[in-house]
Amino acid sequence: MLPTATPANDWLLNILGQNMDWFVEDVWSNSRECPLYTDLNHVLVISMEKDHFGKIYDYYMLYNSNTCAMELSSKQASDDARATALEQALELNPPAKFGGFLLMAALDDLYGECVARPLISQFTGSLGSEGRLVLVEAVVYIDDRFPAMSIPLIGVLDWTQGNSVIPGPFEQPVLSQVFPYFNRYKVPSDPDTWTMFDIYSPELQLFVPARIGNTFPIKFNLHWLAAPPILKVSGVEVTKDVVDLTNGKLRRDPMCSMKHTFIEMRWVWPVCLQKPRKVMDANGALIGWWTGRPCFCGYPSRRSPGLAMSGSTFINLTLTPRFALLPQVFTPAVLLIFPG
């Protein structure tokens, strides 16, 4: 049985859930359209840092976009609610461990009563505690003009761990917010437009259309995940490097540390790839000069280390070498990335 991920301070989440004057469904209904590609939405993450405790940020999942990375969400809890929550958090004994960002949809304490929830909320107390929920990275081609997007998907392990499945989009807390069609809480801008995914078959070396076969649930073997699940939005024709993605010949930039840590579950990675997957291990600190201004956070890229400023905010991503669940490669450095 896989060990479970180390959880955030449960007391902090409980305090936020008791004091905040909003719920996940409230902020999801205001999910921000990406200005670069309006068919996608940003996902919502909540700050667990002491200086920004309870603030909500829009985070863009499309990799290597330095123009549209992370900024304060338009929907925020009231100052009084956050101040009360922070006051209670500071009184905890032993002291709370502040730090990091968490995906709001992955936090059961932040939902309202009697609302439809993604799979992660339904199984946190049972399968989650047994280590039977894991994260699998999927590669999704979203449009002919954009690079493929890396999206964490939740997989459910069976008792043997050999016949495991990845449930469909409505049960995925990331996928269901990135693609508005699957957002339970947001009225679609065009009700007549829907999203379907075709899945790549390495054996056939082609995408199987959703109209021919069911894309979900995706079956996988925990003991031998040969390749990441590769999807494309039905209608997308340009799928550059799809074969090399499957066999691991393509050298990919490391996964952003935000994406790697904002859902607290263990990752399952493909085995025996020619170029093993890498993760950028970075500790982010957001330091705003005054309130009310957008707070941007870039993610690791190949830019040279340095110091820069974006608007009213410094972002300091300190990279530390740490080897976790797979052959990952880290470079000790200080890397500051800012939207151009």
Secondary structure, 3 states (H helix, E strand, C coil): CCCCCCCCCHHHHHHHHHHCCCCHHHHHCCCCECCCCCCCECEEEEECCHHHCCCEEEECCCCCCCCCCEEECCCCCCHHHHHHHHHHHHCCCCCCCCCCEEEHHHCHHHCCCCCCCCHHHHHCCCCCCCCCEEEEEEEEECCCCCCCEEEEEEEECCCCCCCEEECCHHHCCCHHHHCHHHCCCCCCCCCCCCCCEEEEECCCCEEECCCCCCCCCEEECCCCCCCCCEEEECCCCCCCCHHHHHHCCCCCCCECHHHHHCCCCEEECCCCCCCCCCECCEEEEEEECCCCCCCCCCCCCCCCCCCCCECCEEEEEEECCCCCCCCCCCCCEEECCCCC
